[in-house]
Amino acid sequence: MDDLPDRLAINPASPHHDAARLARGVGIRFNGVERTNVEEYCISEGWVRVAVGKTLDRRGQPMTIRLNGVVEPFWLPAAEPEPEPGAPSSAPSSAPSSAPSSAPSSAPSSAPSSE
């Protein structure tokens, strides 16, 4: 499962939907620009289908347009698991210093004065 398919869709009703690959994380670079709104892509035919704003079709699915160009899919880097709350972290924490700040705080107050 290390290779990316020629065609992949995020819509579960599509025959090109593959939940396992999508769960792993797939990124798309289209014409050299990383895109985050790709609904479907095809490498061999050189197109991506992207959502057009928040507009929906009559079935409640996002309206899409097909753009032609160079399609480069890639695996997204694996995210590091977040530590459980209350668990000690292995990284040194950057706790705020207890020393007073040497810079004076002479920021003007935005509260209206009653004169």
VEXLO-292708 format. One record per residue: x, y, z of N, C-alpha, C, O, CB in turn; residue number from 1. Coordinates in Angstrom, 1 decimal. Glycine has a CB too. Layout:
BEGIN
+--------+--------+--------+--------+--------+--------+--------+--------+--------+--------+--------+--------+--------+--------+--------+-----+
|    n_X |    n_Y |    n_Z |   ca_X |   ca_Y |   ca_Z |    c_X |    c_Y |    c_Z |    o_X |    o_Y |    o_Z |   cb_X |   cb_Y |   cb_Z |   i |
+--------+--------+--------+--------+--------+--------+--------+--------+--------+--------+--------+--------+--------+--------+--------+-----+
|      X |      Y |      Z |      X |      Y |      Z |      X |      Y |      Z |      X |      Y |      Z |      X |      Y |      Z | NUM |
...
+--------+--------+--------+--------+--------+--------+--------+--------+--------+--------+--------+--------+--------+--------+--------+-----+
***
This chain:
BEGIN
+--------+--------+--------+--------+--------+--------+--------+--------+--------+--------+--------+--------+--------+--------+--------+-----+
|    n_X |    n_Y |    n_Z |   ca_X |   ca_Y |   ca_Z |    c_X |    c_Y |    c_Z |    o_X |    o_Y |    o_Z |   cb_X |   cb_Y |   cb_Z |   i |
+--------+--------+--------+--------+--------+--------+--------+--------+--------+--------+--------+--------+--------+--------+--------+-----+
|    0.8 |   -1.2 |    0.0 |    0.0 |    0.0 |    0.0 |    0.9 |    1.3 |    0.0 |    0.4 |    2.3 |    0.3 |   -0.9 |    0.0 |    1.2 |   1 |
|    2.1 |    1.1 |   -0.3 |    3.0 |    2.3 |   -0.3 |    2.9 |    3.2 |   -1.6 |    3.2 |    4.3 |   -1.5 |    4.5 |    1.8 |   -0.2 |   2 |
|    2.3 |    2.6 |   -2.6 |    2.2 |    3.4 |   -3.8 |    0.8 |    4.0 |   -3.9 |   -0.2 |    3.4 |   -3.4 |    2.4 |    2.5 |   -5.1 |   3 |
|    0.7 |    5.2 |   -4.4 |   -0.6 |    5.9 |   -4.5 |   -1.3 |    5.4 |   -5.8 |   -0.7 |    5.1 |   -6.8 |   -0.3 |    7.4 |   -4.6 |   4 |
|   -2.6 |    5.3 |   -5.7 |   -3.4 |    4.9 |   -6.8 |   -3.4 |    6.0 |   -7.9 |   -3.2 |    7.1 |   -7.7 |   -4.8 |    4.5 |   -6.4 |   5 |
|   -3.7 |    5.5 |   -9.2 |   -3.8 |    6.5 |  -10.3 |   -5.0 |    7.4 |  -10.1 |   -4.9 |    8.6 |  -10.5 |   -4.0 |    5.7 |  -11.6 |   6 |
|   -6.0 |    6.9 |   -9.4 |   -7.2 |    7.8 |   -9.2 |   -7.8 |    7.5 |   -7.8 |   -7.8 |    6.4 |   -7.4 |   -8.3 |    7.4 |  -10.3 |   7 |
|   -8.1 |    8.6 |   -7.1 |   -8.6 |    8.5 |   -5.8 |   -9.6 |    9.6 |   -5.5 |   -9.5 |   10.7 |   -6.0 |   -7.4 |    8.6 |   -4.7 |   8 |
|  -10.7 |    9.2 |   -4.8 |  -11.8 |   10.2 |   -4.5 |  -12.1 |   10.2 |   -3.0 |  -12.0 |    9.1 |   -2.4 |  -13.1 |    9.9 |   -5.3 |   9 |
|  -12.5 |   11.3 |   -2.5 |  -12.9 |   11.4 |   -1.0 |  -14.3 |   11.0 |   -0.8 |  -14.7 |   10.8 |    0.3 |  -12.6 |   12.7 |   -0.5 |  10 |
|  -15.2 |   11.0 |   -1.9 |  -16.6 |   10.7 |   -1.7 |  -16.8 |    9.2 |   -1.5 |  -16.4 |    8.4 |   -2.4 |  -17.4 |   11.2 |   -3.0 |  11 |
|  -17.4 |    8.8 |   -0.4 |  -17.5 |    7.3 |   -0.2 |  -18.4 |    6.6 |   -1.2 |  -18.4 |    5.4 |   -1.4 |  -18.1 |    7.1 |    1.2 |  12 |
|  -19.3 |    7.4 |   -1.9 |  -20.1 |    6.8 |   -3.0 |  -19.4 |    6.5 |   -4.3 |  -19.9 |    5.8 |   -5.1 |  -21.3 |    7.7 |   -3.2 |  13 |
|  -18.2 |    7.0 |   -4.4 |  -17.4 |    6.8 |   -5.6 |  -16.7 |    5.5 |   -5.7 |  -16.3 |    5.0 |   -4.6 |  -16.3 |    7.9 |   -5.7 |  14 |
|  -16.6 |    4.9 |   -6.8 |  -15.9 |    3.6 |   -6.9 |  -14.4 |    3.8 |   -6.7 |  -13.7 |    2.8 |   -6.6 |  -16.2 |    2.9 |   -8.3 |  15 |
|  -13.9 |    5.0 |   -6.8 |  -12.5 |    5.3 |   -6.6 |  -12.1 |    5.7 |   -5.2 |  -11.0 |    6.2 |   -4.9 |  -12.0 |    6.3 |   -7.6 |  16 |
|  -13.1 |    5.5 |   -4.2 |  -12.8 |    5.8 |   -2.8 |  -12.1 |    4.7 |   -2.1 |  -12.4 |    3.5 |   -2.3 |  -14.2 |    6.1 |   -2.1 |  17 |
|  -11.0 |    5.0 |   -1.4 |  -10.2 |    4.1 |   -0.6 |  -10.0 |    4.7 |    0.8 |   -9.1 |    5.5 |    0.9 |   -8.9 |    3.7 |   -1.4 |  18 |
|  -10.8 |    4.2 |    1.7 |  -10.8 |    4.8 |    3.1 |   -9.4 |    4.6 |    3.7 |   -8.9 |    5.5 |    4.5 |  -11.9 |    4.2 |    3.9 |  19 |
|   -8.8 |    3.4 |    3.5 |   -7.5 |    3.2 |    4.2 |   -6.4 |    4.1 |    3.7 |   -5.6 |    4.6 |    4.5 |   -7.1 |    1.7 |    3.9 |  20 |
|   -6.3 |    4.4 |    2.4 |   -5.3 |    5.3 |    1.9 |   -5.6 |    6.8 |    2.4 |   -4.7 |    7.5 |    2.7 |   -5.2 |    5.3 |    0.4 |  21 |
|   -6.9 |    7.1 |    2.4 |   -7.3 |    8.5 |    2.8 |   -7.0 |    8.7 |    4.3 |   -6.6 |    9.8 |    4.7 |   -8.8 |    8.7 |    2.5 |  22 |
|   -7.2 |    7.6 |    5.1 |   -6.9 |    7.7 |    6.5 |   -5.4 |    7.9 |    6.8 |   -5.0 |    8.6 |    7.8 |   -7.4 |    6.5 |    7.3 |  23 |
|   -4.6 |    7.4 |    5.9 |   -3.1 |    7.5 |    6.1 |   -2.7 |    9.0 |    5.8 |   -1.8 |    9.5 |    6.4 |   -2.4 |    6.6 |    5.1 |  24 |
|   -3.4 |    9.6 |    4.9 |   -3.2 |   11.0 |    4.6 |   -2.5 |   11.2 |    3.2 |   -1.4 |   10.8 |    3.0 |   -2.3 |   11.6 |    5.6 |  25 |
|   -3.3 |   11.8 |    2.3 |   -2.8 |   12.0 |    0.9 |   -2.8 |   13.5 |    0.6 |   -3.8 |   14.1 |    0.8 |   -3.6 |   11.2 |   -0.1 |  26 |
|   -1.7 |   14.0 |    0.1 |   -1.7 |   15.4 |   -0.3 |   -1.6 |   15.5 |   -1.8 |   -1.2 |   14.5 |   -2.4 |   -0.4 |   16.1 |    0.3 |  27 |
|   -2.0 |   16.6 |   -2.4 |   -2.0 |   16.8 |   -3.8 |   -1.3 |   18.1 |   -4.2 |   -1.6 |   19.1 |   -3.6 |   -3.5 |   16.8 |   -4.4 |  28 |
|   -0.3 |   17.9 |   -5.1 |    0.4 |   19.1 |   -5.6 |   -0.1 |   19.2 |   -7.1 |    0.1 |   18.3 |   -7.9 |    2.0 |   19.0 |   -5.5 |  29 |
|   -0.8 |   20.3 |   -7.4 |   -1.4 |   20.5 |   -8.7 |   -0.7 |   21.7 |   -9.4 |   -0.7 |   22.8 |   -8.9 |   -2.9 |   20.7 |   -8.7 |  30 |
|    0.0 |   21.4 |  -10.5 |    0.8 |   22.4 |  -11.2 |    1.8 |   23.1 |  -10.3 |    2.0 |   24.3 |  -10.4 |   -0.1 |   23.5 |  -11.8 |  31 |
|    2.4 |   22.3 |   -9.4 |    3.4 |   22.8 |   -8.5 |    2.9 |   23.5 |   -7.2 |    3.7 |   23.9 |   -6.4 |    4.2 |   23.8 |   -9.2 |  32 |
|    1.6 |   23.6 |   -7.0 |    1.0 |   24.2 |   -5.9 |    0.2 |   23.2 |   -5.1 |   -0.6 |   22.4 |   -5.6 |    0.0 |   25.4 |   -6.3 |  33 |
|    0.5 |   23.1 |   -3.8 |   -0.2 |   22.2 |   -2.9 |   -1.6 |   22.6 |   -2.7 |   -1.9 |   23.8 |   -2.3 |    0.5 |   22.0 |   -1.5 |  34 |
|   -2.6 |   21.7 |   -3.0 |   -4.0 |   22.0 |   -2.9 |   -4.6 |   21.3 |   -1.8 |   -4.3 |   20.1 |   -1.5 |   -4.7 |   21.7 |   -4.3 |  35 |
|   -5.5 |   21.9 |   -1.1 |   -6.2 |   21.2 |    0.1 |   -7.7 |   21.0 |   -0.2 |   -8.4 |   20.4 |    0.7 |   -6.0 |   22.0 |    1.3 |  36 |
|   -8.2 |   21.4 |   -1.3 |   -9.6 |   21.3 |   -1.6 |   -9.9 |   20.3 |   -2.7 |  -11.0 |   20.4 |   -3.4 |  -10.2 |   22.7 |   -1.9 |  37 |
|   -9.1 |   19.3 |   -2.9 |   -9.2 |   18.4 |   -4.0 |  -10.2 |   17.3 |   -3.6 |  -10.1 |   16.7 |   -2.5 |   -7.9 |   17.7 |   -4.4 |  38 |
|  -11.3 |   17.1 |   -4.4 |  -12.3 |   16.1 |   -4.1 |  -11.9 |   14.7 |   -4.8 |  -12.1 |   13.7 |   -4.2 |  -13.7 |   16.5 |   -4.6 |  39 |
|  -11.2 |   14.8 |   -5.9 |  -10.8 |   13.6 |   -6.7 |   -9.7 |   14.0 |   -7.6 |   -9.5 |   15.1 |   -8.0 |  -12.0 |   13.0 |   -7.5 |  40 |
|   -8.8 |   13.0 |   -7.9 |   -7.7 |   13.2 |   -8.8 |   -7.5 |   12.0 |   -9.7 |   -7.9 |   10.9 |   -9.4 |   -6.4 |   13.6 |   -8.1 |  41 |
|   -6.9 |   12.3 |  -10.9 |   -6.5 |   11.2 |  -11.8 |   -5.1 |   11.6 |  -12.4 |   -5.0 |   12.6 |  -13.0 |   -7.5 |   11.0 |  -12.9 |  42 |
|   -4.1 |   10.8 |  -12.1 |   -2.7 |   11.1 |  -12.5 |   -2.6 |   10.9 |  -14.0 |   -2.1 |   11.8 |  -14.7 |   -1.7 |   10.2 |  -11.8 |  43 |
|   -3.1 |    9.7 |  -14.5 |   -2.8 |    9.4 |  -15.9 |   -3.6 |   10.4 |  -16.9 |   -3.1 |   10.7 |  -18.0 |   -3.3 |    8.0 |  -16.2 |  44 |
|   -4.7 |   10.9 |  -16.5 |   -5.5 |   11.8 |  -17.3 |   -5.1 |   13.3 |  -17.0 |   -5.5 |   14.1 |  -17.8 |   -7.0 |   11.6 |  -17.2 |  45 |
|   -4.4 |   13.5 |  -15.9 |   -3.9 |   14.8 |  -15.6 |   -5.0 |   15.8 |  -15.2 |   -5.1 |   16.9 |  -15.7 |   -3.2 |   15.4 |  -16.7 |  46 |
|   -5.8 |   15.4 |  -14.3 |   -6.9 |   16.4 |  -13.8 |   -7.1 |   16.2 |  -12.3 |   -6.9 |   15.1 |  -11.7 |   -8.2 |   16.2 |  -14.6 |  47 |
|   -7.7 |   17.2 |  -11.7 |   -8.2 |   17.2 |  -10.3 |   -9.6 |   17.8 |  -10.3 |   -9.9 |   18.6 |  -11.2 |   -7.3 |   18.0 |   -9.3 |  48 |
|  -10.4 |   17.3 |   -9.4 |  -11.8 |   17.9 |   -9.3 |  -11.8 |   18.6 |   -7.9 |  -11.5 |   18.0 |   -6.9 |  -12.9 |   16.7 |   -9.3 |  49 |
|  -12.1 |   19.9 |   -7.9 |  -12.0 |   20.7 |   -6.7 |  -13.4 |   21.3 |   -6.4 |  -14.2 |   21.6 |   -7.3 |  -11.0 |   21.8 |   -6.9 |  50 |
|  -13.6 |   21.5 |   -5.1 |  -14.9 |   22.1 |   -4.7 |  -14.9 |   23.6 |   -5.1 |  -13.8 |   24.3 |   -5.0 |  -15.1 |   21.9 |   -3.2 |  51 |
|  -16.1 |   24.1 |   -5.4 |  -16.2 |   25.5 |   -5.7 |  -17.0 |   26.2 |   -4.6 |  -18.2 |   26.1 |   -4.5 |  -17.0 |   25.7 |   -7.1 |  52 |
|  -16.2 |   26.8 |   -3.7 |  -16.8 |   27.4 |   -2.6 |  -17.6 |   26.5 |   -1.7 |  -17.2 |   25.3 |   -1.5 |  -17.7 |   28.6 |   -3.0 |  53 |
|  -18.7 |   27.0 |   -1.2 |  -19.5 |   26.2 |   -0.3 |  -20.8 |   25.8 |   -1.0 |  -21.8 |   25.4 |   -0.4 |  -19.8 |   26.9 |    1.0 |  54 |
|  -20.9 |   26.0 |   -2.3 |  -22.1 |   25.7 |   -3.1 |  -22.3 |   24.2 |   -3.2 |  -21.4 |   23.4 |   -3.4 |  -22.0 |   26.3 |   -4.5 |  55 |
|  -23.6 |   23.8 |   -3.0 |  -23.9 |   22.4 |   -3.1 |  -24.8 |   22.1 |   -4.3 |  -25.6 |   23.0 |   -4.7 |  -24.7 |   22.0 |   -1.8 |  56 |
|  -24.7 |   20.9 |   -4.8 |  -25.6 |   20.5 |   -5.9 |  -27.0 |   20.0 |   -5.4 |  -27.2 |   20.1 |   -4.2 |  -25.0 |   19.4 |   -6.8 |  57 |
|  -27.8 |   19.6 |   -6.3 |  -29.2 |   19.2 |   -5.8 |  -29.2 |   18.0 |   -4.9 |  -30.2 |   17.7 |   -4.3 |  -30.1 |   18.9 |   -7.0 |  58 |
|  -28.1 |   17.2 |   -4.9 |  -28.0 |   16.0 |   -4.0 |  -27.3 |   16.3 |   -2.7 |  -27.1 |   15.4 |   -1.9 |  -27.3 |   14.9 |   -4.7 |  59 |
|  -26.9 |   17.6 |   -2.5 |  -26.3 |   18.0 |   -1.3 |  -24.7 |   17.8 |   -1.3 |  -24.1 |   17.9 |   -0.3 |  -26.8 |   17.2 |   -0.1 |  60 |
|  -24.2 |   17.4 |   -2.4 |  -22.7 |   17.2 |   -2.6 |  -22.1 |   18.6 |   -3.0 |  -22.8 |   19.4 |   -3.7 |  -22.4 |   16.1 |   -3.6 |  61 |
|  -20.8 |   18.8 |   -2.7 |  -20.2 |   20.1 |   -3.1 |  -20.1 |   20.2 |   -4.7 |  -19.9 |   19.2 |   -5.3 |  -18.8 |   20.1 |   -2.5 |  62 |
|  -20.4 |   21.4 |   -5.2 |  -20.2 |   21.6 |   -6.6 |  -18.7 |   21.6 |   -6.9 |  -17.9 |   22.1 |   -6.1 |  -20.9 |   23.0 |   -7.0 |  63 |
|  -18.4 |   20.9 |   -8.0 |  -17.0 |   20.8 |   -8.3 |  -16.7 |   21.2 |   -9.8 |  -17.6 |   21.2 |  -10.6 |  -16.5 |   19.4 |   -8.1 |  64 |
|  -15.4 |   21.5 |  -10.0 |  -15.0 |   21.8 |  -11.4 |  -13.8 |   20.9 |  -11.6 |  -13.0 |   20.6 |  -10.7 |  -14.7 |   23.3 |  -11.7 |  65 |
|  -13.5 |   20.6 |  -12.9 |  -12.4 |   19.7 |  -13.2 |  -11.3 |   20.6 |  -13.8 |  -11.6 |   21.3 |  -14.8 |  -12.8 |   18.6 |  -14.2 |  66 |
|  -10.1 |   20.6 |  -13.2 |   -9.0 |   21.4 |  -13.7 |   -7.9 |   20.4 |  -14.3 |   -7.6 |   19.4 |  -13.7 |   -8.4 |   22.2 |  -12.6 |  67 |
|   -7.4 |   20.8 |  -15.5 |   -6.4 |   20.0 |  -16.1 |   -5.0 |   20.5 |  -15.8 |   -4.8 |   21.7 |  -15.8 |   -6.6 |   19.9 |  -17.6 |  68 |
|   -4.1 |   19.6 |  -15.6 |   -2.7 |   20.0 |  -15.4 |   -1.9 |   18.9 |  -14.8 |   -2.2 |   17.7 |  -15.0 |   -2.7 |   21.2 |  -14.4 |  69 |
|   -0.7 |   19.2 |  -14.2 |    0.2 |   18.2 |  -13.7 |   -0.2 |   17.8 |  -12.3 |   -0.3 |   18.7 |  -11.4 |    1.7 |   18.7 |  -13.7 |  70 |
|   -0.6 |   16.5 |  -12.0 |   -1.0 |   16.1 |  -10.7 |    0.1 |   15.3 |  -10.1 |    0.6 |   14.3 |  -10.6 |   -2.3 |   15.2 |  -10.9 |  71 |
|    0.5 |   15.7 |   -8.9 |    1.5 |   15.0 |   -8.1 |    1.0 |   14.6 |   -6.7 |    1.0 |   15.5 |   -5.8 |    2.8 |   15.8 |   -8.0 |  72 |
|    0.4 |   13.4 |   -6.5 |    0.0 |   13.0 |   -5.2 |    1.2 |   12.6 |   -4.3 |    2.2 |   12.2 |   -4.8 |   -1.0 |   11.9 |   -5.2 |  73 |
|    1.1 |   12.8 |   -3.0 |    2.2 |   12.4 |   -2.1 |    1.5 |   12.0 |   -0.7 |    0.5 |   12.5 |   -0.4 |    3.2 |   13.6 |   -1.9 |  74 |
|    2.3 |   11.2 |    0.0 |    1.8 |   10.9 |    1.4 |    2.1 |   12.0 |    2.3 |    3.2 |   12.6 |    2.3 |    2.5 |    9.6 |    1.9 |  75 |
|    1.2 |   12.4 |    3.1 |    1.4 |   13.4 |    4.2 |    2.3 |   12.8 |    5.3 |    2.2 |   11.6 |    5.5 |    0.1 |   13.9 |    4.7 |  76 |
|    3.2 |   13.6 |    5.9 |    4.0 |   13.1 |    7.0 |    3.1 |   12.6 |    8.1 |    2.1 |   13.3 |    8.4 |    5.0 |   14.1 |    7.4 |  77 |
|    3.5 |   11.6 |    8.7 |    2.7 |   11.0 |    9.9 |    2.8 |   12.0 |   11.0 |    3.9 |   12.5 |   11.4 |    3.2 |    9.6 |   10.3 |  78 |
|    1.6 |   12.3 |   11.6 |    1.6 |   13.2 |   12.7 |    2.0 |   12.5 |   14.0 |    1.7 |   11.3 |   14.2 |    0.1 |   13.8 |   12.9 |  79 |
|    2.7 |   13.2 |   14.8 |    3.2 |   12.6 |   16.1 |    2.0 |   12.5 |   17.0 |    1.2 |   13.5 |   17.1 |    4.3 |   13.4 |   16.7 |  80 |
|    1.8 |   11.4 |   17.7 |    0.6 |   11.3 |   18.6 |    0.8 |   12.3 |   19.7 |    1.9 |   12.6 |   20.3 |    0.5 |    9.9 |   19.2 |  81 |
|   -0.4 |   12.9 |   20.1 |   -0.4 |   13.9 |   21.2 |   -0.3 |   13.2 |   22.5 |   -0.9 |   12.2 |   22.7 |   -1.6 |   14.8 |   21.1 |  82 |
|    0.5 |   13.8 |   23.4 |    0.6 |   13.2 |   24.8 |   -0.7 |   13.3 |   25.5 |   -1.5 |   14.2 |   25.3 |    1.7 |   13.8 |   25.6 |  83 |
|   -1.0 |   12.3 |   26.3 |   -2.2 |   12.3 |   27.1 |   -2.2 |   13.5 |   28.1 |   -1.1 |   13.8 |   28.6 |   -2.5 |   11.0 |   27.8 |  84 |
|   -3.3 |   14.1 |   28.4 |   -3.3 |   15.1 |   29.4 |   -2.8 |   14.6 |   30.8 |   -3.2 |   13.6 |   31.2 |   -4.7 |   15.8 |   29.6 |  85 |
|   -2.0 |   15.4 |   31.4 |   -1.4 |   15.0 |   32.7 |   -0.2 |   14.1 |   32.6 |    0.5 |   13.9 |   33.7 |   -2.5 |   14.3 |   33.5 |  86 |
|    0.1 |   13.6 |   31.4 |    1.3 |   12.8 |   31.3 |    2.5 |   13.7 |   31.2 |    2.5 |   14.7 |   30.6 |    1.2 |   11.9 |   30.1 |  87 |
|    3.6 |   13.3 |   31.8 |    4.9 |   14.1 |   31.7 |    5.4 |   14.1 |   30.3 |    5.4 |   13.0 |   29.7 |    5.9 |   13.7 |   32.7 |  88 |
|    5.8 |   15.2 |   29.8 |    6.3 |   15.3 |   28.5 |    7.8 |   15.1 |   28.5 |    8.5 |   15.4 |   29.5 |    6.0 |   16.7 |   27.8 |  89 |
|    8.4 |   14.5 |   27.4 |    9.8 |   14.3 |   27.3 |   10.6 |   15.5 |   26.9 |   11.8 |   15.6 |   27.1 |   10.1 |   13.1 |   26.4 |  90 |
|    9.9 |   16.5 |   26.3 |   10.5 |   17.7 |   25.8 |   10.6 |   18.7 |   27.0 |    9.7 |   18.8 |   27.8 |    9.8 |   18.3 |   24.6 |  91 |
|   11.7 |   19.5 |   27.0 |   11.7 |   20.5 |   28.1 |   10.7 |   21.5 |   27.9 |   10.5 |   22.0 |   26.7 |   13.2 |   21.1 |   28.1 |  92 |
|   10.0 |   21.9 |   28.9 |    9.0 |   22.9 |   28.8 |    9.6 |   24.3 |   28.9 |   10.6 |   24.5 |   29.6 |    7.9 |   22.7 |   29.8 |  93 |
|    9.0 |   25.2 |   28.2 |    9.4 |   26.6 |   28.3 |    8.5 |   27.3 |   29.3 |    7.7 |   28.1 |   28.9 |    9.4 |   27.3 |   26.9 |  94 |
|    8.7 |   27.1 |   30.5 |    7.9 |   27.7 |   31.6 |    8.3 |   29.2 |   31.7 |    9.4 |   29.6 |   31.5 |    8.2 |   27.0 |   33.0 |  95 |
|    7.3 |   30.0 |   31.9 |    7.6 |   31.4 |   32.0 |    8.5 |   31.7 |   33.2 |    8.4 |   31.1 |   34.3 |    6.3 |   32.3 |   32.2 |  96 |
|    9.4 |   32.7 |   33.0 |   10.3 |   33.0 |   34.0 |    9.6 |   33.8 |   35.1 |    8.7 |   34.6 |   34.9 |   11.5 |   33.9 |   33.4 |  97 |
|   10.1 |   33.6 |   36.4 |    9.5 |   34.3 |   37.5 |   10.1 |   35.7 |   37.7 |    9.6 |   36.5 |   38.5 |    9.6 |   33.5 |   38.8 |  98 |
|   11.1 |   36.0 |   36.9 |   11.8 |   37.3 |   37.0 |   10.9 |   38.4 |   36.4 |   10.3 |   38.1 |   35.3 |   13.2 |   37.3 |   36.3 |  99 |
|   10.8 |   39.6 |   37.0 |   10.0 |   40.6 |   36.4 |   10.6 |   41.1 |   35.1 |   11.8 |   41.1 |   34.9 |    9.9 |   41.8 |   37.4 | 100 |
|    9.8 |   41.6 |   34.2 |   10.2 |   42.1 |   32.9 |   10.9 |   43.4 |   33.1 |   10.4 |   44.2 |   33.9 |    9.0 |   42.2 |   32.0 | 101 |
|   12.0 |   43.6 |   32.4 |   12.7 |   44.9 |   32.5 |   12.1 |   46.0 |   31.7 |   12.4 |   47.2 |   31.8 |   14.2 |   44.7 |   32.1 | 102 |
|   11.2 |   45.6 |   30.7 |   10.6 |   46.6 |   29.8 |    9.4 |   47.2 |   30.5 |    8.5 |   46.5 |   31.0 |   10.2 |   46.0 |   28.5 | 103 |
|    9.4 |   48.6 |   30.6 |    8.2 |   49.2 |   31.2 |    7.0 |   49.0 |   30.3 |    7.1 |   49.1 |   29.1 |    8.4 |   50.7 |   31.5 | 104 |
|    5.8 |   48.8 |   30.9 |    4.6 |   48.7 |   30.2 |    3.9 |   50.0 |   30.2 |    3.1 |   50.3 |   31.1 |    3.7 |   47.6 |   30.7 | 105 |
|    4.2 |   50.8 |   29.2 |    3.6 |   52.1 |   29.1 |    2.6 |   52.2 |   27.9 |    2.5 |   53.2 |   27.2 |    4.6 |   53.2 |   28.9 | 106 |
|    1.9 |   51.1 |   27.7 |    0.9 |   51.0 |   26.7 |   -0.3 |   51.9 |   27.1 |   -0.7 |   51.8 |   28.2 |    0.4 |   49.6 |   26.4 | 107 |
|   -0.8 |   52.7 |   26.1 |   -1.9 |   53.6 |   26.5 |   -3.2 |   52.7 |   26.7 |   -3.4 |   51.7 |   26.0 |   -2.2 |   54.6 |   25.4 | 108 |
|   -4.0 |   53.1 |   27.7 |   -5.2 |   52.4 |   28.0 |   -6.3 |   52.8 |   26.9 |   -6.4 |   53.9 |   26.5 |   -5.7 |   52.8 |   29.4 | 109 |
|   -7.0 |   51.8 |   26.5 |   -8.1 |   52.0 |   25.5 |   -9.4 |   52.4 |   26.2 |  -10.4 |   52.6 |   25.5 |   -8.2 |   50.8 |   24.6 | 110 |
|   -9.4 |   52.4 |   27.5 |  -10.7 |   52.7 |   28.2 |  -10.9 |   54.2 |   28.2 |  -10.0 |   55.0 |   28.3 |  -10.6 |   52.2 |   29.7 | 111 |
|  -12.1 |   54.6 |   27.9 |  -12.4 |   56.0 |   27.8 |  -12.3 |   56.6 |   29.2 |  -12.7 |   56.1 |   30.2 |  -13.9 |   56.3 |   27.3 | 112 |
|  -11.8 |   57.8 |   29.3 |  -11.6 |   58.5 |   30.6 |  -12.8 |   59.4 |   30.8 |  -13.3 |   60.0 |   29.8 |  -10.2 |   59.3 |   30.6 | 113 |
|  -13.2 |   59.5 |   32.0 |  -14.3 |   60.4 |   32.3 |  -13.8 |   61.7 |   32.8 |  -13.3 |   61.9 |   33.9 |  -15.2 |   59.8 |   33.4 | 114 |
|  -13.8 |   62.7 |   32.0 |  -13.3 |   64.1 |   32.3 |  -14.4 |   65.0 |   32.6 |  -14.1 |   66.2 |   32.9 |  -12.4 |   64.6 |   31.2 | 115 |
+--------+--------+--------+--------+--------+--------+--------+--------+--------+--------+--------+--------+--------+--------+--------+-----+
***
